[in-house]
Amino acid sequence: EAGSSPSSESHPVVDPERGKNGSESGGSWPKESGSRVEGRCQRNGESPSGGGTSRRFAEISRTVSETFQAVEPKYWIETEGADLCFGVIIMFNALYMGIDTDRSLRGEDAESVEWGWAYEGSDHLFAALFLLELILRFRAWGLGLLTKPQLRLWGWFDLIIISLHVADVWVINMITTSSAMSHLSLLRMIRLIRLARIVRLLRFRIFKELLVILVSLVSSLRAVGWVFLLLSIFVYSGALICSMLLAGKEDFGGVQVYFGSVADSTLTHFKIVTLEGWPDVARAMLAHTGHGGIIWVIYIIVFIVVTNIALLNLVTGVIVDSVMAAAA
């Protein structure tokens, strides 16, 4: 006892033959407690069991949450009530643009229709409301609306879109008549850009779920792109096979309409993928080849199973998984 070294008392030697993984039979590996594991997984965007939500989708969800994190509003324009109010105005304005475009395509002027004053008044009303929104945002954030990193993207977007709207309604219409300007490309472009106001719905906190869906869709584009590349390979390969074996022969059953060229065959295969008129294609192939047409019918059924039922549903699964992961 007197000759034992101090280091042997403070640092016990572990016998590798006595146990594994820190068991009581001799191992000295420390175990992570459940709370530590859960905390580590939450920081890394993983589930405690090792599977589940990937880190990428966890970061997406965290980014969206930080974008819409609750801050004590100082002005009314910062509240969810203001978001809802101007969001509804944007949707009504988009609906009005559809009605007004349909009226213009019929060749009707605002002065010639029964409710012409309502069309003109609606333009001025929406322009005034959007200009009021921009003024309220500048009153709340000042020039920070155009300079702060978290605000400047939407700030410049609002400024450009609303300025074009005001210029279209209150400047261009005052200096020219609507009939003289109705066919100018510049005016059409300005009015087309006004439709981009619908994108502003994404900035409102009350439409947070809409942004989650959009971010999830964008994040899944890589996987969806590979699936569509594989789908394109199947479509093009099938188009080449059918063109080589069916094109250039007697046109029994109208098969040349579907497979007379590589372009026609590719379009036909795409229609089969979307289940558009595939029974007509199968009947034409069966009538063209006689008793051997049963092989082509089997070919079409297998093609539908692989492309529509398998690949397209795989795309749906990828997108749904992305949305559920980002919203978790």
VENURDA-V195436 format. One record per residue. N is the residue number from 1. RES is the residue in one small letter. OMEGA is omega in radians with two decimals (none if undefined). BURIAL is + if it has 24 or more other ideal C-beta (glycine too) atoms within 12 Angstrom, else -. Layout:
N RES OMEGA BURIAL
N RES OMEGA BURIAL
This chain:
1 e -3.13 -
2 a -3.10 -
3 g -3.14 -
4 s -3.09 -
5 s 3.11 -
6 p -3.08 -
7 s 3.13 -
8 s 3.11 -
9 e -3.08 -
10 s -3.11 -
11 h -3.11 -
12 p 3.14 -
13 v -3.13 -
14 v 3.08 -
15 d -3.09 -
16 p -3.12 -
17 e -2.99 -
18 r -3.10 -
19 g -3.12 -
20 k 2.98 -
21 n 3.03 -
22 g 3.12 -
23 s -3.09 -
24 e -3.08 -
25 s 3.03 -
26 g 3.14 -
27 g 3.14 -
28 s 3.12 -
29 w -3.14 -
30 p 3.10 -
31 k 3.05 -
32 e 3.10 -
33 s -3.12 -
34 g -3.12 -
35 s 3.12 -
36 r 3.11 -
37 v -3.12 -
38 e 3.12 -
39 g 3.12 -
40 r -3.14 -
41 c 3.11 -
42 q 3.11 -
43 r -3.10 -
44 n -3.12 -
45 g -3.12 -
46 e 3.06 -
47 s -3.13 -
48 p -3.11 -
49 s 3.10 -
50 g 3.14 -
51 g 3.06 -
52 g -3.03 -
53 t 3.11 +
54 s -3.10 +
55 r -3.11 -
56 r -3.13 +
57 f 3.07 +
58 a 3.10 +
59 e 3.09 -
60 i -3.14 +
61 s 3.14 +
62 r 3.12 +
63 t 3.12 -
64 v 3.14 +
65 s 3.12 -
66 e 3.12 -
67 t -3.07 +
68 f -3.10 +
69 q -3.04 -
70 a 3.06 -
71 v -3.13 -
72 e -3.07 -
73 p 3.10 -
74 k 3.14 -
75 y -3.13 -
76 w -3.09 -
77 i -3.14 +
78 e -3.06 +
79 t 3.09 -
80 e 3.07 -
81 g 3.08 -
82 a 3.09 +
83 d 3.14 +
84 l -3.10 -
85 c -3.10 -
86 f 3.03 +
87 g 3.09 +
88 v 3.11 -
89 i 3.12 +
90 i -3.13 +
91 m 3.08 -
92 f 3.11 -
93 n 3.08 +
94 a 3.08 -
95 l 3.11 -
96 y 3.12 +
97 m 3.09 +
98 g 3.13 -
99 i -3.12 -
100 d 3.10 +
101 t 3.11 -
102 d 3.09 -
103 r 3.14 +
104 s 3.13 +
105 l 3.08 -
106 r 3.12 -
107 g -3.11 -
108 e 3.03 -
109 d -3.14 -
110 a -3.12 +
111 e -3.02 -
112 s -3.11 -
113 v -3.05 -
114 e -3.12 -
115 w -3.10 -
116 g 3.13 -
117 w 3.13 -
118 a 3.11 -
119 y -3.14 +
120 e 3.13 -
121 g 3.14 -
122 s 3.09 +
123 d -3.13 +
124 h -3.12 -
125 l -3.13 -
126 f 3.11 +
127 a 3.14 +
128 a -3.13 -
129 l 3.14 +
130 f 3.07 +
131 l 3.06 +
132 l 3.10 -
133 e -3.13 +
134 l 3.11 +
135 i 3.13 -
136 l 3.12 +
137 r 3.07 +
138 f 3.10 -
139 r -3.12 -
140 a -3.02 +
141 w 3.14 +
142 g 3.12 -
143 l 3.06 -
144 g 3.08 -
145 l -3.12 +
146 l -3.04 -
147 t -3.11 -
148 k -3.07 -
149 p -3.09 -
150 q -3.08 -
151 l -2.91 +
152 r -3.14 -
153 l 3.11 -
154 w 3.13 +
155 g 3.11 +
156 w 3.11 -
157 f 3.12 +
158 d -3.09 +
159 l -3.10 +
160 i -3.07 +
161 i -3.12 +
162 i 3.10 +
163 s 3.09 -
164 l 3.11 +
165 h -3.14 +
166 v 3.12 +
167 a -3.13 -
168 d -3.03 +
169 v -2.97 +
170 w -3.12 -
171 v -3.07 -
172 i -3.12 +
173 n 3.13 +
174 m -3.07 -
175 i 3.12 -
176 t 3.05 -
177 t -3.11 -
178 s -3.14 +
179 s 3.14 -
180 a -3.07 -
181 m -2.98 -
182 s -3.07 -
183 h 3.13 -
184 l -3.11 -
185 s -3.12 -
186 l -3.14 -
187 l 3.11 +
188 r 3.14 -
189 m 3.13 -
190 i -3.12 +
191 r 3.06 +
192 l 3.11 -
193 i 3.11 -
194 r 3.12 +
195 l -3.13 +
196 a 3.10 +
197 r 3.12 +
198 i 3.13 +
199 v -3.11 +
200 r 3.07 +
201 l -3.09 +
202 l -3.10 +
203 r -3.06 +
204 f -3.11 +
205 r -3.10 +
206 i 3.09 -
207 f -3.10 +
208 k -3.12 +
209 e 3.10 -
210 l 3.11 +
211 l 3.10 +
212 v 3.14 +
213 i -3.12 +
214 l 3.13 +
215 v 3.12 +
216 s 3.12 +
217 l 3.13 +
218 v -3.12 -
219 s 3.14 +
220 s -3.08 +
221 l -3.12 -
222 r 3.13 -
223 a 3.13 +
224 v 3.12 +
225 g 3.10 -
226 w 3.11 -
227 v 3.13 +
228 f 3.04 -
229 l 3.08 -
230 l 3.09 -
231 l 3.11 +
232 s 3.10 -
233 i 3.11 -
234 f -3.10 +
235 v -3.10 +
236 y 3.12 -
237 s 3.09 -
238 g 3.12 +
239 a 3.11 +
240 l -3.13 -
241 i -3.11 -
242 c 3.12 +
243 s -3.14 +
244 m -3.02 -
245 l -3.05 -
246 l -3.08 +
247 a 3.05 +
248 g 3.12 -
249 k 3.10 -
250 e -3.05 -
251 d 3.05 -
252 f 3.11 -
253 g 3.13 +
254 g -3.08 -
255 v -3.13 +
256 q 3.08 -
257 v -3.10 -
258 y -3.01 +
259 f -3.10 +
260 g 3.10 +
261 s 3.13 -
262 v 3.12 -
263 a 3.10 -
264 d -3.14 -
265 s 3.10 +
266 t 3.10 +
267 l 3.12 +
268 t 3.13 +
269 h 3.09 +
270 f 3.08 +
271 k 3.10 +
272 i 3.12 +
273 v 3.14 +
274 t 3.13 -
275 l 3.14 -
276 e 3.04 -
277 g -3.11 -
278 w 3.06 +
279 p 3.09 -
280 d 3.10 -
281 v 3.14 +
282 a 3.12 +
283 r 3.11 -
284 a 3.12 +
285 m 3.13 +
286 l 3.12 +
287 a -3.10 -
288 h -3.03 +
289 t 3.09 +
290 g -3.10 -
291 h 3.11 -
292 g -3.11 -
293 g 3.12 +
294 i 3.10 -
295 i 3.13 -
296 w 3.07 +
297 v 3.08 +
298 i 3.11 -
299 y -3.13 +
300 i 3.14 +
301 i 3.11 -
302 v 3.13 -
303 f 3.11 +
304 i -3.14 +
305 v -3.07 -
306 v -3.02 +
307 t -3.05 +
308 n -3.04 +
309 i -3.08 -
310 a -2.99 -
311 l -3.11 +
312 l 3.05 +
313 n 3.03 -
314 l 3.07 -
315 v 3.11 +
316 t 3.13 -
317 g 3.13 -
318 v -3.13 +
319 i 3.13 +
320 v 3.11 -
321 d 3.12 +
322 s -3.14 +
323 v -3.13 +
324 m 3.14 -
325 a -3.12 +
326 a -3.11 +
327 a -3.09 +
328 a none -
